[in-house]
Amino acid sequence: MRINLRGLVLALTVFSAIAATANALYASYRVQRDQLIANTLEANRVYAAKLAESAGGFLKAAQQQLAYSARHIADQMEAPELLTAEVMRVQQQTDHFNSVGVVRADGIILATSLNFRNFLGTRVDSPGSRGALQARQPLISKPYMSIAGNLLINVSHPIFSNEGRYQGYIAGTIYLRNESALQDLLGKHHYNDGSYLFVVDGDGRLIYHVDAARVGELVNSNPVVAAVIEGKAGAQRVVNTKGVDMLAGYAAEPISGWGMIAQRPAEVTLEPIHDLIWALIGYAAPLAIAFLLAIWWCARMISLPLSQLATNVEHQDVAVAMQRVQSVKAWYFEAERLKRAVIWSFTSLQEKIGKLNLASITDPLTGLRNRRGTQDAVDHLQASGTPFAVVALDIDHFKRVNDTFGHTKGDEVIQDMAQLMRDCSRPSDILCRNGGEEFLILLPGVGAKEAANVAERLRKHMAERQLKGVGGITVSAGVAQWPSSGPDVGQAFQAADAALYEAKQQGRNRVVTHAA
């Protein structure tokens, strides 16, 4: 017995309605799921960064406190009662340290907290003490087991006499498995939903964890830990060492080299969306039944715009698909609503693709083009046959800036250089960061002489600037022109690099033009 037309249409309508509902629910689930994950990852990244800043402030304050004491007792190393008084003052003034002590240059303990007085006069040979005596500079040790059997880190500052003679160091210890100020600072960030924070040192060893028994454990096999001990910051979904799917944000603390990781179980993050989907199903079911009863007699007219939408969405070219979707005559509300949703999805997709394309060719620190963006620009210039000049720039003695003032100041110098390049360039010029302190300017339709003038103007501006906290910075530049440097575009870049090298050899802070 064959099914009649009405039954066939009804069957197709029912099937289509069920399929459309399932598709909408799944799409909604995926969108909400991805949004929850993205928001949680970003929140954890920001949280880890803020905590790294707080920990940095804590350590900086601790070092400053020890530095003050080191200056105060520099001429009191032969007065045990004064050393003891200073140790007690440091211990009682703040809660930064679990214990405080003064150690002579030969490793003998001269003064210490009350609970360690029985160690006075003994030689301490712990890793923290050896490191402090060898470094003779402010130091935050790696975790180690003390002579009293405590797992701790040692924050020390050298003591020099007024004549500059090294006399020993003053140090404060921070316990890692017992109550401490660091535990108080980090322990406020624990939640009952499975979210927690942990901190690792530069070797990937736990120095703080909600499970105190795990402190001291090596966890560098975790990809998030591997990233943060390299000084990176970001967010990532990862399965931790216990096999739990986590959404982790991480940031590095530059003073100590510690890594802060804030994470939340993915299951907890996604739990609300499961309830939402079931609620949607519960609300949608009665309406779907009524809708099916109402549309069985006009299934063809209703299915026509839906069919057109489905057909047009399948087109591989997003622009063509969007144009075709806009041409669909959706004469009833649901079809028009679906049409708007499809158009919005296409628009959102195009925007995201555009942002991804821009991010792929842009240096995140400066906003200039990266290597890929540079190559795209060169390919375009070469394809159009447009001659262009190449200015290769390099910040002089940039490593000294990083080593002296820190990478944050180094980044500020790089950003200032990028802004100066913008100020000294035309809208048509192509500004690039080639990596590190190396920059490129591509000047379409410009000869080597004009390019050298541009480079010289930029060099003078940079030489005349005084950067806050850094002082004067100079740059060296090499100039070449394509195609006068050779038919191959690569020869122009090689010529510019050679000219830059010559500028550095001549003493830096100058512009050298490649002789074609």
Residue pairs with C-beta under 8 A, 6 or more apart in sequence:
3 11
6 296
9 296
9 299
9 300
10 296
10 299
12 299
12 303
13 292
13 295
13 296
13 299
13 302
13 303
14 292
16 303
16 306
17 288
17 291
17 292
20 306
21 284
21 288
25 277
25 280
25 281
25 284
28 277
28 280
29 273
29 277
32 273
32 276
33 270
33 273
36 269
36 270
36 272
36 273
37 237
37 247
37 266
37 269
37 270
40 247
40 264
40 269
41 235
41 236
41 237
41 247
41 248
41 249
42 235
42 249
43 249
44 235
44 247
44 248
44 249
44 262
44 263
44 264
45 233
45 234
45 235
45 249
45 250
45 251
46 249
47 189
47 197
47 249
47 262
48 197
48 233
48 249
48 250
48 251
48 260
48 261
48 262
49 233
49 249
49 251
49 260
51 186
51 189
51 197
51 251
51 260
51 262
52 251
52 252
52 253
52 258
52 260
53 253
54 185
55 182
55 185
55 186
55 199
55 253
55 256
55 258
55 260
56 253
56 254
56 255
56 256
58 96
58 181
58 182
58 185
59 140
59 155
59 253
59 255
59 256
60 255
61 94
61 96
62 96
62 97
62 155
62 172
63 138
63 140
63 155
63 157
63 255
65 90
65 93
65 94
65 96
65 172
66 90
66 138
66 155
66 156
66 157
66 170
66 171
66 172
67 138
67 157
69 86
69 89
69 90
69 157
69 170
70 157
70 158
70 159
70 160
70 169
70 170
72 86
73 82
73 83
73 86
73 102
73 159
73 170
74 159
74 160
74 161
74 162
74 167
75 161
75 162
76 82
76 83
76 86
77 83
77 102
77 104
77 110
77 159
77 161
77 167
77 168
80 110
80 111
83 102
83 110
83 111
84 111
86 102
86 111
86 170
87 100
87 101
87 102
87 111
87 112
87 113
87 170
88 113
88 114
90 97
90 100
90 170
90 172
91 97
91 99
91 100
91 113
94 181
95 181
95 184
96 155
96 172
96 174
96 181
97 155
97 172
97 173
97 174
97 181
98 150
98 152
98 172
98 173
98 174
98 175
98 178
98 180
99 112
99 113
99 115
99 116
99 172
99 173
100 112
100 113
100 170
100 171
100 172
100 173
101 109
101 111
101 112
101 113
101 116
101 170
101 171
101 173
102 109
102 110
102 111
102 112
102 159
102 168
102 169
102 170
102 171
103 109
103 110
103 124
103 129
103 132
103 133
103 168
103 169
103 170
103 171
104 110
104 167
104 168
105 133
105 166
105 167
105 168
106 123
107 123
107 124
107 125
107 129
107 133
108 121
108 122
108 123
108 124
109 119
109 120
109 121
109 122
109 123
109 124
110 120
110 168
111 120
112 119
112 120
116 148
119 147
119 148
124 147
126 144
126 145
126 146
126 147
126 154
127 141
127 142
127 144
128 141
128 144
128 146
128 152
128 153
128 154
128 156
128 171
128 173
129 154
129 171
131 139
131 141
131 154
131 156
132 139
132 141
132 154
132 156
132 158
132 169
132 171
133 168
133 169
135 158
136 158
136 166
136 169
137 158
138 156
138 157
138 158
139 154
139 155
139 156
140 153
140 154
140 155
140 255
140 256
141 153
141 154
141 155
141 156
142 153
142 201
142 202
142 203
142 205
143 151
143 152
143 153
143 176
143 201
143 205
143 207
143 215
143 216
144 151
144 152
144 153
144 154
145 151
146 152
146 173
150 173
150 175
150 177
150 178
151 175
151 176
151 177
151 215
151 216
152 173
152 174
152 175
152 176
153 173
153 174
153 176
153 207
154 171
154 172
154 173
155 171
155 172
155 173
155 174
156 169
156 170
156 171
156 172
157 169
157 170
157 171
158 166
158 168
158 169
159 166
159 167
159 168
159 169
159 170
160 166
160 167
161 167
174 180
174 181
174 182
175 183
176 182
176 207
176 208
176 215
176 216
177 212
177 215
177 216
182 208
183 208
186 197
186 199
186 208
187 210
189 196
189 197
189 262
190 196
190 197
190 210
193 264
193 265
193 268
194 264
194 265
194 267
194 268
195 262
195 263
195 264
195 265
195 268
196 209
196 210
196 262
196 263
197 208
197 210
197 260
197 261
197 262
197 263
198 206
198 208
198 209
198 210
198 261
199 206
199 207
199 208
199 209
199 258
199 259
199 260
199 261
200 206
200 207
200 219
200 220
200 225
200 228
200 229
200 258
200 259
200 261
201 207
201 229
201 256
201 257
201 258
201 259
202 229
202 256
202 257
202 258
203 218
203 220
203 229
204 218
204 219
204 220
204 222
204 225
204 226
204 229
205 216
205 217
205 218
205 219
205 220
206 214
206 215
206 216
206 217
206 218
206 219
207 215
207 216
207 258
208 215
209 215
209 217
219 225
219 241
220 226
220 229
221 241
222 238
222 240
222 241
223 236
223 238
224 236
224 238
224 248
224 250
224 261
224 263
225 259
225 261
227 234
227 236
227 250
228 250
228 251
228 252
228 259
228 260
228 261
229 252
229 257
229 259
231 252
231 254
231 257
232 250
232 252
233 250
233 251
233 252
234 249
234 250
235 247
235 248
235 249
235 250
236 248
236 250
237 245
237 246
237 247
237 248
237 266
238 245
238 246
238 248
238 263
239 245
239 246
240 246
240 248
240 263
244 265
245 265
245 266
245 267
246 263
246 264
246 265
246 266
247 263
247 264
247 265
247 266
247 269
248 261
248 262
248 263
249 261
249 262
249 263
250 259
250 260
250 261
250 262
251 259
251 260
252 258
252 259
252 260
253 259
253 260
254 406
254 407
254 408
295 302
301 331
302 332
302 335
305 328
305 329
305 330
305 331
305 332
305 335
305 339
306 335
306 338
308 328
309 325
309 328
309 330
309 335
309 338
309 339
309 342
312 321
312 324
312 325
312 328
313 321
313 325
313 342
314 321
315 321
315 324
318 346
318 349
318 350
319 350
321 346
322 343
322 346
322 347
322 350
325 339
325 342
325 343
325 346
326 339
326 343
328 335
328 339
330 336
330 338
330 339
360 372
360 373
361 369
361 370
361 372
361 373
361 376
362 368
362 369
362 370
362 373
363 369
363 370
363 373
363 432
363 433
365 411
365 414
365 415
365 433
366 414
366 415
366 417
366 418
366 433
367 418
368 418
368 421
368 431
368 432
368 433
368 439
369 376
369 377
369 430
369 431
369 432
369 433
370 432
370 433
371 432
371 434
371 435
373 432
374 430
374 432
374 434
374 440
374 442
377 430
377 432
377 442
378 442
378 489
381 388
381 442
381 444
382 489
386 444
386 445
387 444
387 445
387 481
387 482
387 483
387 484
388 442
388 443
388 444
388 445
388 446
388 481
388 482
388 492
389 442
389 443
389 446
389 447
389 448
389 450
389 451
389 479
389 480
389 481
389 482
390 440
390 441
390 442
390 443
390 451
390 479
390 480
390 481
390 482
390 492
390 493
390 495
390 496
391 440
391 441
391 442
391 443
391 451
391 454
391 455
391 477
391 478
391 479
391 496
392 434
392 438
392 439
392 440
392 477
392 478
392 479
392 480
392 493
392 496
392 497
392 499
392 500
393 417
393 421
393 438
393 439
393 440
393 441
393 455
393 458
393 475
393 476
393 477
393 500
394 437
394 438
394 439
394 475
394 476
394 477
394 500
394 504
395 401
395 413
395 414
395 417
395 437
395 473
395 474
395 475
396 473
396 474
396 475
396 476
396 504
396 508
396 509
397 508
398 410
398 413
398 436
398 437
401 409
401 410
401 413
401 470
401 473
402 409
402 410
405 469
405 470
409 469
409 470
412 467
412 469
412 470
413 437
413 467
413 470
413 473
414 433
414 437
416 465
416 467
416 473
417 437
417 439
417 462
417 473
417 475
418 431
418 433
418 439
420 458
420 461
420 462
420 465
421 431
421 439
421 441
421 458
422 431
423 461
424 454
424 457
424 458
424 461
425 431
425 441
425 454
426 443
428 444
429 441
429 442
429 443
429 444
430 440
430 441
430 442
430 443
430 444
431 439
431 440
431 441
432 439
432 440
432 441
432 442
433 439
433 440
434 440
440 496
441 451
441 454
441 455
443 450
443 451
443 454
446 454
446 481
447 481
448 479
448 480
448 481
448 484
448 513
448 514
448 516
449 513
451 479
451 481
451 513
452 479
452 511
452 513
455 477
455 479
455 511
456 477
456 511
458 475
458 477
459 474
459 475
459 476
459 477
459 509
459 510
459 511
462 473
462 474
462 475
463 472
463 473
463 474
463 475
463 509
465 472
465 473
466 472
467 473
474 508
474 509
475 509
476 500
476 503
476 504
476 508
476 509
476 510
476 511
476 512
477 499
477 500
477 503
477 510
477 511
477 512
478 495
478 496
478 497
478 498
478 499
478 500
478 501
478 502
478 503
478 511
478 512
478 513
478 514
479 496
479 499
479 511
479 512
479 513
479 514
480 492
480 493
480 495
480 496
480 499
480 513
480 514
480 516
481 492
481 514
481 516
482 489
482 491
482 492
483 492
484 516
485 491
485 492
485 494
485 495
485 514
485 516
486 492
486 495
495 514
496 514
498 514
499 512
499 513
499 514
500 512
502 512
503 510
503 511
503 512
506 512
